[in-house]
Amino acid sequence: MATNLIARRQECEELSRCMESDKSEFVIICGRRRIGKTYLVDRYFNGKFDFKYVGGHNLRTRDQLRNFSKALGKYSKKKWPEFSDWFEAFDALEEYLESLPSDRKKVIFIDEMPWMDSKRSNFVSALENFWNGWANGQYNIVLVATGSATSWMVDKLLKNKGGLHNRVTRRLYLAPFTLREMEEYLKKRRTTWDRYEMLQCYMVTGGVPYYLDLIEPRETLAKNIDRLCYGEDGALSKEFDELYNAVFPTADTYISVVRLLSQHKNGLTRKEIEEGVGFNGANLSRIIGNLEKCSFIGKRAQFGNKKNEAIYRLIDFYTLFYFKFIENNLSLDSAWWTHHLDSSGISAWQGLTFEIICMEHHQQIKNALGISGMATSVSTWRNYPDAKKGLPGAQIDMIIERADRMIHLCEMKFSQKAYNISADYEKKLRDRMWLFDLKTKNKKPLVHTFVTTFGLGDGKHHSIVHSEVTMDDLFNS
């Protein structure tokens, strides 16, 4: 069984423990679409399953059952009738599995399980009956279920209040590759890019394996972006609708939230999202929660642990790129990216996405600072202008508060060379530090940490900097 997959070693170890346990195992694997869930399972088991079924997107229950019967026939070498409901289908699966040798684990792989739960089907009830009435009582069943609709996996399986309550034995969540994992993957594909180019690649792909697999290693990043996003039938030019429609049943409402967040780089509170999209209540809570579970948006507490004022940001890099450079691009220029590389719009976007990369790699930043073993909290902070008191607005995207009472105010700067701090910028940082202490009533020592691509220059205004983290630290940690 394969155990050498890039970035999936812990998941492979968990699957190995399932195969070695003395009980039946119900494993669910979650993660956004294109993250490699199917690839992981297929590679780990080398495609050797006792039964495998892939749910069909937007298929009627009757069609799902017909396909299930066909798949069961393939594995059992027996012709089965078309099933009238899922209870019959799982009864037939049980009958087939009982005919197999009992001295080994029997592996069932159901891919895209949420798609099997068609409208008005009895799928979840039948699954409950199959697992509780038979499989859980065996010692040698391993049921592996995947789904891009993470919200369905959580609500219907993990948080099930009925017969499947606490029945899932292991939950695996596949995250996008980190910068280091992406580098390992690209090098394995013989890409010769340096880390600066790889960093820019992450700004577009977000470390999603499927998108990285589309990369042509012998081409520059710019040529790859032109081909994938602006070329005829470019794979990433058509990805957006499929990405959201395949995961969420009412995609338009979800897209309205991510579109709103794409227009506010500093993020929004729940109340601000509500005002922006025009709907609220349980529906909005469900949408925000589902987007968060699927890693399209991220939530960061505001400094001071004001839970009701948490800041939500769009953190899916492909979605950010699509809204900024693909959706409204009416140019027929198949080399649009190459022709606009030096534009102010691309420079601003790179600065924003570098900040998000840093926030998503906060553990690597803590490693570089030598505080990985210390208790810390990561938060954000914003202050609205107060004209009456003459106080300006301010924003700090990432704050690392340490158990030893020191607080790092993190500044994240993307540039093509060493970054130099100007006199005006130094003053701005000192004024903001004063404002932070005033508004938060902070009494702990504050220090500035700069996260940059190539470090800081030798300017005379750098005395304000306590510590530095570079692009290499984000890759190496």
Secondary structure, 3 states (H helix, E strand, C coil): CCCCCCCCHHHHHHHHHHHHCCCCEEEEEECCCCCCHHHHHHHHCCCCCCEEEECCCCCCHHHHHHHHHHHHHHHHCCCCCCCCCHHHHHHHHHHHHHCCCCCCCEEEEEECHHHHCCCCCCHHHHHHHHHHHCHHHCCCEEEEEEECCHHHHHHHHHCCCCCCCCCCCEEEECCCCCHHHHHHHHHHCCCCCCHHHHHHHHHHHCCCHHHHHCCCCCCCHHHHHHHHHHCCCCHHHCHHHHHHHCCCCCHHHHHHHHHHHHCCCCCECHHHHHHHHCCCHHHHHHHHHHHHHCCCEEEEEECCCEEEEEEEEECCHHHHHHHHHHCCCCCCCCCHHHHCCCCHHHHHHHHHHHHHHHHHCHHHHHHHHCCCCCCEEEEEEEECCECCCCECCEEEEEEEEECCCCEEEEEEECCCCCECCCHHHHHHHHHHHHHHHHHHCCCCCEEEEEEECCCECCCCCHHHEEEEEEHHHHHHC
